[in-house]
Amino acid sequence: MSLEVNIEKKLDGFTLRAAFSTGNTPTALLGASGCGKSMTLRCIAGIVKPDKGRIVLDGRVLFDSEQHIDLPPQQRGAGLLLQNYALFPNMTVEQNILCGLKAEKDRPARQARCAELLRAMRLEPLAKRYPAQLSGGQQQRTALARILAGRPRILMLDEPFSALDSYLREAVESEVGSLLAGFDGTALLVTHNRDEAYRLCPEMVVLDSGRVLRSGHTRDVFADPRSITAARLTGCKNILPCTRLDAHAVRLTGWDVPLQLALPVPEGCTAVGIRAHDFVPCDAGAPNALPVAALSSSENPFDWNLICTAPDGTARLWWKVSKSTLSSPAPVPPHFLCAAPESIMPLTN
């Protein structure tokens, strides 16, 4: 199973240039709202026509502007779950699923497949209910069952948890994770939530304003996002301006302190990223020690956040400290913080 995408589409404010490939491993398209993630899915599904480019699924050309190939949606083998689920309100759960089986002309086979999906998605007790009588998670399972009814070769989920409250989101996310892991084909998940992307997808594509900034194994992208924007999208709070000293060292602006990095520092490096939980208190003589003064602290249920500044107050950094219990006291404000060379990420603009 494989998907190759290399398309352009002019949008309001920017041109979408989506170029990536993926196999049968669930892949996240991560980016801020309006960056072109959902539009990419619509182009793959055939709902929107790219201006130019090429889309190939399992060796079969779905779109090629030069060869004038543009297969209609019903011939692409693509299943797209929209954010609002798009269920027919005047049809029951069972009838909605049967709508995904119109291509199956044999009535007993159609009923058997519907019954199979009702069991698989735990919808049997809800088969005769209408969408308005379902919870958000139940509506989503119904929409997924309707999509899977057609045995798609690619499954695409567009912000599947955006309409769910936090408690329901966790339960549904677990179900979707199992579905993605067991899907026999290509699976794409569009999200702006880095945690969802990390938990559910071993592969990732990071987009910003229509451009692919970074792609690869999800853990590799988080460990080395390469650009300032990609670092921010993956949740890095500390983007610290610097000057390159050599292939493995930089000097931080505001601290005038050299830092040693394990990753190679490219010529165009203008900042380093250090995730807030990678700092640890240290002595003045420790490698990569930064003198700091605590500015403020805030408590979350499971961690403390401290904002610290450089001695002259011109630069700030975030330090996140996990709590062992809900009543754990605030950490003692440090005089020095350091990060291991393996935890410091060189970044370009």
N, C-alpha and C positions, 0 to 999 in steps of 0.2 A: 504494500500500500504506500502510495506517495502522492504528494501534492507539490506542484511547482507554480508559483505565482510571480509574474513580472508585469505589472500593469501601471498605467497612468490614467488619472481622471482629474480633470480640472474642477475644483470645488470653490465655494466662496472663501476667499482669503488665502488659499494655497492650492497647490497641485498634489494630489495623492500619488506617491510613487512607492508602491508596495512591491518589494522584491524579496522573496524568501522561499524556502522549500522545507518540507517536513515529511516524515514517514508515518508509521502507525502508532507513534507515541503522542499522547495528548499534548497539545501545544497551546500556550497562552499568548494572546495578543494584548500586551499591556501598554496603557497610555492614558493620558488625561482625556476627559470628555471633549469630543469634537476634533480629535486628532486623525480620524480616518479609519478607526478600527471597524466600526459597524459597516461603513461603506465598503470596506474590503470584503466582508462576508457577503454583502449583497451582490457585489461583482462576481464572486465565486458562484453564488447561487443562481446567477442569471437574472436577478431582479433589476439590476442596474448594469448598463453596458459601459465598459471602460472606453476611454478615448483611443487608447492603443495598448498593445502588449499581448500577453499570452498566458493562458491558464491551462494546466495539464493535470489531470487526475488519473492516477494509475496507468499512465501511458496514453490516455485518451484525451485528445484536445477538446476542451470545452469552449475555449475562446482563443482566436488568433486574428489580430487585426490585419496582418499582412496577407494571410490566406483567406480572409473573409469568412472565418468560421465563428459562429455565435449560436451555440446550441440553446434551445429554449429551456426554461427551468425544469420542466417535467422530464427532460431527457438527460439531465446532468447527474442524477443520483445523489443530490444534495439535500440534506435535512437541516433546516434552519429554525432554531427556536428563538422567536422574537421576544423582546422584553415584556410585552403585554400578553404573551402566550397566544393571542389571536384565536381563541376558542369560539365556536359558534354558540351564541347564548341561548338559542332556541332548540338546541340539541342536547341530549343526555351525554354523559361520559362515553357510554358505549357507542352512540351514534357518531360522536366526534372521532373516535378511533376508527370506526368503519369508513369514515370519509378518507382516511389515509390508505384504504384498501380498494379504491375504485378500480384500479388496474387489474385486480384479481376477479375474474369473471365467474369462477366457480363458487357458488354461494356457501356450500359446506366448508370449503377451504377458507373462505373469508371469515366465517363465523369462528372457525377453529383458531385462526390467527388472532382474532380479536380477543377470544377467551384466554389465549396464551399471554397476550400483553396485559390484560386485566390482572392476571395472576402475578406476572413478573413485576408489575408496577404497584402491586398491592391496592388495586382499585376495584376488586370484585364487589365489596359491599357498597360501593358508590356508583355502580354501573348505571343505575336509573336516575341519578341525580343530574341536575343542570349546573352549569358553571357558577351561577350566582349562589348555589347552595354549598360550594366547596371553599375550603381554605386556600390560601395562596400556594401552599405546598402541594395540595391536591390538584389544583389547577395546573401547576407546572408538570406534575407527573402525568396528567391527562394529555397535555400538549406533547410531552416527550413520547408517550405511547403512540400518539397519532403519527409523529414523525418516524418512529422506529417501525411502524406498520409497513411502510414502503421499503424496508431494508435498504436504507441509504448507504452509499459508499463513503460519504463524508458527513460527519455530524458537527454542526456549528451552533454554539450557544452564545447568545448576545446578552451579556450582563444578566445571567439567570437568577441572581440573588438580589437585584437592586430593589425589587418591590416587596421584599420580605423583612419582617422585623428581626432583631438580632437573635432572639431565641430560635425562631423558626429557621433562620438562615443557617445556623449550625447543623440542624437536623437534615435539612435539604441538601446542604453542601456534602454531607457524608454520603447521601444517596447518589448525588451527581458524580462524586468521586469514584464510587464503585462502578457506575455506568460508564464513565470515561475509560477507566482502567480495563473494563471488560469488552469495550466496543471493538469489533473486528473491522477496523477501517481507520481512516484519518479523522481526528477530532480536534476542533479548534474552540477555544474558550476566549471570548472577548471580556475584558475586565479592566477597571481602573484601580482595583484593589490588589496591591502587591502580595498580601498574605494569601488571598484566594489563589492567585497565580502560582505562588510557591508551593502551596499544599497540594494543588490538584494537577499540576502540569510539570512533567520532567523537562519539557522544552519550552523556550520562551522567545518571543519577538517583541522588542520594545519600539514603539512608534511615537513620534512627536511631529505635529504639523505635517502629517503625510509622509514623513521620512522614516525609514527603518534605521534606528540608531545602533541597535545591537541585537544579535540573535545567537542562539546556542543553547547548551544545557542550562537549565534554570539556575543551578547552584553556581555555575561558572559566571553567569551574567551578574548575579548578586555579588560574587567575590571580586569581579573585575568589570564594572559597567563601562569603563573607558571614557565616557563623556559626563560632563556636569549634569546635563538634563537626565540622562539615563540613571545616574546615581540618585538624583532626587526622586525619580519615578519609582525606584526600588526602595525608597524609604530612608536614604542616608540623610541625617540631619546636619552633620558637620561637613560642610564644603568649605575648606580652608584655603585661601589664596596662597600661592607659593612661587618660588623661583627655582628652576631646575639647577642643581649643582653638578650632577654627573648621572650615570646610567642607573644608579640606585640611591640617589640622595636628593633632597630638596631642602630649601630654607623657607620656613613659614613666615608669611607677612604678619606683623603684629607681635610676633614672639622673637624674631631674629634668631631662631634655633634651628639647627640642621636636624632633619629626620632621615633615618635609614629605611628603605623600602625593600621588600623581597621582590616585588614585581618590577620589571624594567620601566624606567621613567622615559617616556617619549620626548622628543625634542619640543613638541608643542604643549607640554604640560603646563597648565596655569593654576592648578589647584590639586589638592588631595582630598579624598573622602575618607572619613573615619566614622564608623557607625557608633552610635552613642553607647552601646553596651560593650564595646571593645576597649574602652578606657579602663584603667585600673590605677588606684593611688600608688605612688612610688616615692622613693627618695630623690633628692636633687641630682645625685650622680647616676641614676638609672638610665639605660639607653632610651632615647626618644622621650626623655622627661620634659614636660612643659610646665612652667610655673603658672599657677592659676589662683584666682580669688573667686570664691563662691558669691554669686549675685542673688540667686533666688532658688527656691525649691518648690516642687509640687508633688502631691501624692496621688497615685493611682491605686486601684485595688491590689495590684500585684507587683508594683515597682515604684521607685522614686525617680523623678527627673530633677537634675540639678543643672542650672545654667551657670557657667563659670566664664570669667573673662581673663584676658592676658593682663599682666601687671599694670600696663598703662591704660587698660580699659578699652582699647581700640578693636579688639577681636573677641568673639564669643565662641563657646563650644557647649554642646549638650553632653551630659553624662547620665546614663540610665543605669540604675542599680536595682536588681531583682530583690523582692522581699521574700523572706522565708515563711512569714505568716502575715495575716492581714494587719496585725498590730505592730509589725516591725518598725522601729523608730527610724527617723531620717538618718542617713549616713553622715558621719563626721565630715565637715567640709575639708577637702584636701588642699594641701599647698602645692602638690605636684601631681599631674596625671601623665600616664604614658600609654602607648599602644604598641603592640608587637609589630615588627616590620611586615609580617604576613597579613596584618589587618589594615594596612594603609594602602589606599587605592589611588594610583595616579590618574588624573582626569584632564581632558582637554575641553575646549569650548564647544 
